[in-house]
Amino acid sequence: MLQAICGFHKDEENHWVAELRCKHFQHVRHKPPFINRPWVVNEAGRASMIGSKLECKKCDTKEPEDKI
């Protein structure tokens, strides 16, 4: 299910995590050449993705909300 990004935070390993409107979290890494998300490495890039949608597999499987 597609869900909008409403914020970001870093996890305990210092990786960026998108906070989705559905209250689930999803890692958004930039690890070329396999994962190409250059927007995640700076604040302006992340801000530009607020409102963009990601596929949330946790919604598909009806998992409970994530907590920080």
C-alpha positions as CSV (number, residue, x, y, z in Angstrom):
1,M,0.0,0.0,0.0
2,L,1.4,3.4,-0.9
3,Q,1.8,5.8,2.1
4,A,3.1,9.4,2.2
5,I,6.3,10.3,3.9
6,C,5.7,12.8,6.8
7,G,9.1,12.9,8.4
8,F,12.5,11.3,9.0
9,H,14.7,10.2,11.8
10,K,18.0,8.3,12.3
11,D,18.1,4.8,13.8
12,E,20.6,3.5,16.3
13,E,23.0,2.7,13.5
14,N,22.8,6.3,12.1
15,H,20.7,5.2,9.0
16,W,17.9,7.5,7.8
17,V,14.4,6.2,8.4
18,A,11.2,7.6,6.7
19,E,8.2,8.1,9.0
20,L,5.1,7.2,7.0
21,R,1.6,8.7,7.5
22,C,0.4,5.2,8.5
23,K,2.7,5.4,11.5
24,H,5.1,2.8,10.1
25,F,8.9,3.4,9.5
26,Q,11.0,2.5,6.5
27,H,14.7,2.7,6.0
28,V,15.7,5.0,3.1
29,R,19.4,4.3,2.3
30,H,21.6,5.7,-0.4
31,K,24.0,2.8,-1.3
32,P,24.8,3.0,-5.0
33,P,24.8,1.2,-7.3
34,F,22.1,-1.0,-5.7
35,I,20.0,1.7,-3.9
36,N,20.1,5.1,-5.5
37,R,18.5,7.7,-3.3
38,P,20.9,10.7,-3.3
39,W,18.1,12.9,-1.8
40,V,18.5,11.2,1.6
41,V,22.0,12.5,2.3
42,N,21.0,16.1,2.9
43,E,18.3,18.0,4.7
44,A,17.0,19.8,1.6
45,G,16.7,16.5,-0.3
46,R,14.8,14.8,2.5
47,A,12.5,17.9,2.9
48,S,11.7,17.7,-0.9
49,M,10.4,14.1,-0.4
50,I,7.9,15.0,2.3
51,G,4.5,14.0,0.9
52,S,6.1,11.5,-1.6
53,K,4.8,8.0,-1.3
54,L,6.6,4.7,-0.6
55,E,5.2,1.2,-0.7
56,C,4.5,0.1,2.9
57,K,4.6,-3.7,3.2
58,K,3.8,-3.4,6.9
59,C,0.4,-2.0,6.0
60,D,-0.1,-4.9,3.6
61,T,0.5,-7.3,6.4
62,K,-1.5,-5.2,9.0
63,E,1.4,-4.8,11.3
64,P,1.1,-2.5,14.4
65,E,2.4,1.1,14.4
66,D,6.2,1.5,14.8
67,K,7.6,3.5,17.7
68,I,10.8,5.4,18.1
